Amino acid sequence: MGEQSGWGGRPVHVVDGSRTPFLKARGKPGPFAAADLAIAAGRPLLARQPFAPTELDEVILGCVNPGPDEANIGRVAALRLGCGDKVPAWTVQRNCASGLQSIDSAAQNIASGRSSLVLAGGVEAMSHAPILFGKAMVNWLAAWSRARTPGARLKALGALRPAFFKPVIALLRGLTDPVVGLSMGQTAEIIAHRFGISRTDMDSFAVRSHQRLDAGHQAGHLEEIEVLYDSRGNIYDHDDGLRADSSLEALAKLRPVFDKPDGEVTAGNSAQITDGAAWIILASEEMVSRHDLPVLGTLVDSQWAGLDPAQMGLGPAYSMAPIMLRHSLDSADIDYWEINEAFAAQVLACLAAWKDADFCREEFGRDQPFSPIDQERLNVDGGSVAIGHPVGASGARIVLHLLQTLKRENARRGMASLCIGGGQGGALLVERPENAHG
């Protein structure tokens, strides 16, 4: 069934967190590199703590595609955040769930006693994804570098072809599974067909995501966002991919992107290409007591699952189910859910699989399906269709916002989950203790 945590050992608490606004990519590199985003989210977070950044035991940062000047971006961020030379830092990569992997790794280290105070999160500047040369051009450049004489250089120039200049779009290649040869959008089309998810279903879900995000911003429910300022004095204080005027009529006009001309998945019912960062601070009970830290929530259990890469969008169902079974829970026992919206079709397919008797019996050995997930308690302030999905950051974002929602609603238990390119799923069960303060 996959990797389970459950951690054991010492309790693991989340005490605080913050994120940047998520900024939609608009055809050119955005105003912030990945490391800049991580710093912008982390500085105000660390500045309000009663402990110094140098007191952290480690920093863990999820990132799928750091820039060429950001090797081991976790260490770059830690040094720039003032954690000092002696705080170790490292970077994790599990595609779309890299931010969740950083939290899971931190929790394991705290539970085992290796660490007591950890800064963990995720970041991605997808608009900065590089444009590459293909193999033919790389081979030609290698030959050119070896050409020393005028004759050798003329020969090399004679071998140069216009086709060599065709760029390789790294982002598009990264969003295609190299094993099954399908883009992530094509895998969403497959599971939409499997579970009978219609275009209207997808577009309705997308409109609701924008409406909920708009309402969340208006109501002040996104207080974890830290304002960004660029070098030109521009201010970024909200998720700017939000389309508050989104409508079924407008979305119905969009053409399919991944399965032309007859597909159902469009840019409007898919997550946006986005830049952003999110952090949380995890602490042992000893650190909570020593520094009188507020407890935002406690991490209870996690699960990583593998599945057919061609149906990767079902990853949340595969990863959430084992946690539910281990803790004898049904859907009504979870107060709030955050399931990352890689595609509207993908979330809706997970909801359909969750209550499908044949699926639950064949995949989980469960005599009965799970009760339906109440969509009024799912992604209550919008999801990645509206907010955006900076792949390294989303796992940390959904955990942070889930805990903020539990606090706001005085609720106890929540589940965060993501599908993962390559055919995986990740899930995390959190609780807000009755005696939590702050």
N, C-alpha and C positions, 0 to 999 in steps of 0.2 A: 504493500500500500504506500510505501514511501518513508521518508524520514520524519520521526516525531521528536518533539522536544520534551514537553512536560517538565524539563529542566531538573526538578528535584533540588534538594539543598536549600539555600537561603532564598527568601522571597525577593522578588525584583519589582521595584516601584518606579513609576514615571512621575517626575516631580515638576516638569515644566517643558515647554517646547515653543517653537516659533517657525514661521516660514515666510518666504517672500511671496509677493503676488506672483501668479503664474502668467507669463507674458507670451502671447501667441507669436509664433514665427510668421514673418511676413515677407518671405522671399529673399531675405538677406540676413547676414549675421545681426543678432539683436544687440542691444546696448551693453550687455554684461556677459563676460566669460563665465564658465561654470564656477571657477574658484571665487570670482567676485560675488556671485550669487550666494555661495556658501558662507562667505564672510558677512555679507549683508544680513543674512538670517541669523548668524551665530553671535555677532557682536552684541546686539541689544539683549539677547537671551543670556549670555554670560555676564553682562554688565549688571543685571539685576539680581544675580545670585549672591548669597552670603559667603560663598567660598571663592577663592581665586581660581582662574583657569589653570594655573599650574598645579592645583590640587586634584585635577582629573587623573584617573588611572590610565585612560586611553581614549582615543578618538577613532571612531569607525564611520566611514562615509561610503555610501553606495553610489556608484557612477558607472554607466555603461561605456561612455565615449568621452573621456577627458581630453582636453586639448593637448597639443604637442608640448606646451610649456607647463603641463599639469600632471606630470608623471607621479604616481601615488598621490592623487589629489587629496586624499585624507590627511597626509602629512603636510602638504602645502597649506591646507586650510588650518590645521592645528597650529602651525608656526605663525601664520598671519593673524590668528585669533589670540595670540599671546599666551598659548599654553606652555611655551618654553621648550628648550631642547630636550628635556628629560621625559616628557610625556610622549609615549609611543603612539603612532597613528598609522592606520592602514585602510586600504580601499577594498571594497567587495563588489562583485559583479554577478548578479543572477537575473540578467535582463530586466524585465519590467518590475521585478520584485527586489531590486537591489537595495532600496531603502528599507524594505522589510527584513532583508537578510542582515543588514547592519544592526537592526534592533534585536533580532534573534541571536546574533553572535554576541552582542553586548550582554543580553540576558543570560546566556550560557556562562559567560565569564563571571558575572556577578553571582549567579546561583552556585557556582563551583568554588567561589572564594578567591578567584584569581584577580578580580577587580571589585571595587566597591562604588565607584563613581565614574560614569561613562557618558560621553557625548556621542550620540549616534544619529545618523540621518542619511539623506540622499540628495543628490543634485544632478541636474542635466541642463546643458545649454544646447538643445537640439538644433537651434538655428545656426550654430557654429560647427555643425558636422562637416567634415572636410569634403572637398571635391578632389578626386584622385585621378592619376593616370592609370590606364590599363596596362596589362603585361607587355604588350607590344611596344608601347612608348617607354616603359621602364627598361626593356631590353635595348632599345635604341639609345637611350641616354647612357647606359652602361658602355655600349660600343663607342659612343661619341667620347666618353671620358678616357677611353683607351687609345683613341686616335691621336697620335703625336705629330705626325708629319702632315704637310699640306695634302699629299696624295691620299693618305688615310682619311683625312677629314672630308675630302671631296667624295670619297667612296661612301663614307657614312651618310653624308648629306643626300647622296643619290638613293640611299635606302629608306629615307624618311618618306612617309606617306601621310596624306591628310587624315586618313582614318585613325592614325595613331593619336590624334588630338581629341578624340571623342572622350569626354570625361566619364568617370565612374562616380555616381552619386552615392556616397557612403551611407547616407541615411536610408535610401531606398534599398540598398543591398542589406543593410542591417535589419530592416523590417521584413526580410524574406527568409524563410527557413531554408537553410542549405541542404537539409536532409530530404525533405519532401518536396522542395522546390515551389512552395506556396508562399505568397505574401500573407501577412497577418489578416488582411482584409478578406482574402480568399478563404482562410480557415473560418472566419466569421460567417461567410456565405454558406459553408458546408453545414455548420451546426444550426444555422437559421433554417435551412431546408430540412434538417433532421427533425427539428422540433416544431416545425410549422410556424415560424415567426414571420409575420407579414411585413411588408414595407410600411404600412400604416402603424403597425405595432412599434416598429423601430423609430419612426418619425415622432410618434406620440411620446415615446420615452425620452427622445432627445429634447423636444419642446419642454417637457416637464423638468428636465435637468437644468435648462436655462432659467426657467421660471423659479425654480427652487433656489438656484444660486443668486438670482436677482433679489429674491425675498430675503435670503440669508444675509446678503450685504446690507440691505435696507434695515434689517432688524439688529444689526451688529453681532451676528452670529459667527463672523469670521475674524474674531479678535486676535487670533494667532498670527495674523498677517503683519509683517513689519514693512514700513514704507521704504521704497527704494528711491535713490536720487542718482541720476547719471551725471556725467561730466559737463553736460550742457545745461544743467539746472532743471531738467525735466523730473517730474514726480510721478511715481507709479505706486498707487495705493490700493489697487483692486485687480482682480483677475480680468485681464483686458480682452480675453476671448469671449466674454459674456455677450450674448445677443438677447437683450431683454425683450426685443420685439419678435423673437422667433415664433413662427407659426407653422401649422401643418401645411397651409397653402404654399408658403415659401419653400419649405423643405421638399414638398412634392415635386417642385420644378427641377430639383437637382438630379443629375444623371449618375448612374452607378459608376464607381471608380475602379473596382477590383475585378468585376466579372461583367464586362461589357458585351452586348448591350442589355442583357436580361437580368442582371443582378439586382439586389435590393440594398446593398450597403453603399452609402454615399458619404461624401465629406461631412454632410450635415448630421448624420447619425453615428459618426465615429469620433473618437477622441482627437483633439487638436494637437498638432506639433507645437511644442511649447518649451520655454525655458523656466526653470524654477528650482528652489531648494527648500528643504525642510529639515529641522533638527528636533530631537527630544533629548532630555537628560534622564538617565536611569540611575537609580541609587539603591544600595542595600538598606536594610532597616537601621543599621548602625549609622550610616551617613545621614539618613533622614532624622534620626535622633540627635546626632552631633550638631547638625547645622539647622535644626528646627525647620526642615523643608516641608512644604505642602505636598500631600500625596494626591496627584491627579488621578492615578489609577494603578492597579497591580496587574502584571502580566501573569496569566494563568497557564497557558498551553499554546503550543504552535505545531504546525504540521506542514511538511513539504511533500507534494505528491507528483508523480509522473503519469503521463497519459500520451495518447497518440498525438504527435505534433500537428497532424492535420485537423485536430479538433481541440487545439490548445485552449480555446476560450472557455471550455468546461472546467478549467483548472480550479476555480473556486469551489465547485461542487465536490470535486475529488479531495480537496484539502480540508474543507470545512467538516465534511461528514465524519472522518475519524475522530476529530475533536468532540463532536456532538455525541458520538457513540461512547467514547471513553468516559465522558462526564454525565452520561444518561440524560442528555438534554434533547428537547424538541424545539421547534422554531419559536414557539411562544415563550420559551425560557430566555430568549435573547431579546433584550430591550431595544437595541439599535444595531443596525448593520451598515457597514461600509464595504461595498463590493466595487472595485475599480471598474470604471466604464471605458474599457478599451474600445468597445463597440456597443451600441445599444442592443444589437442582436445577441451579442455574447452574454450580457447580463440576463437578458430575457430567456436565453436558452438555459442558463444555469438555474433560473427560477423554475423553468419547466421540468428540467431533469430532477430537481429537488423533490418534486411531488409526483414523479412518474414511477409507478409501482415496479414496472419491468426494469427500469434503469437502476433503481435502488436495490432491487433484489440481485441483479446480475453483477453490479459493480461493488456493492457494499455488503452483500449477504444479509440484507435487512428484510424482514418479513413484510413490513409496511413502509410506504414512502414517508418522507418527512412531511409535516404539515406545511402548507404554503407559507412562504415568507411574506409578512405584511409589508406591502410596498410603501405604506405611510411611515414605516420605520426604517426604510432603506434609503441611504444617500439623501438624508432629509434636507441638506443644504446644497444639493446638486452634486454632480460628479464630473468625471473627466471629459465627458462630451461637452460640458460648458466650461469647466475649469481649465482643462488641458491636462496632458499626460507627459510631463518630462520624465522619461522612463526610469531614471535613477532615483527620482525624488518621490514618486507617487506612493510607494509603500509607506514611507515615513509620514507623508501628508495624511493618508487615510487613518493611520493609527492615532496621530495627534488630534485630528478633528473628531474622531470617534470618542476619544476621552473627553474632549471639550463638550461634546454633545451630552455624554453621560452626566457630566458635572452640571451643565445648564438645566437638564431635565430631571435632575435628582434621581437618575436611574442607576441600575447596578451593573448590568452585564452587556458586553458588546462583542461583535465579531467583525474583524477586518480581513479582507481577502483580495487576492489578485490572480488573474491568469498570467501566464509567463510564456513568452515566445520560446519555441523549442519543445513545447508540450509538457509544462509543469504548472503547478498551482501552489500557492502559499496562503496560509491562514493563521490568524492570531486571535486567541480568546483573551479578553481583558475584563477586569472587574473593578468597580469603584467601591472600596470598603465602606461599610456603614459609618465608620469613625473617621473617614477621610476628612482632612481639613484643608483649607486654602481654596 
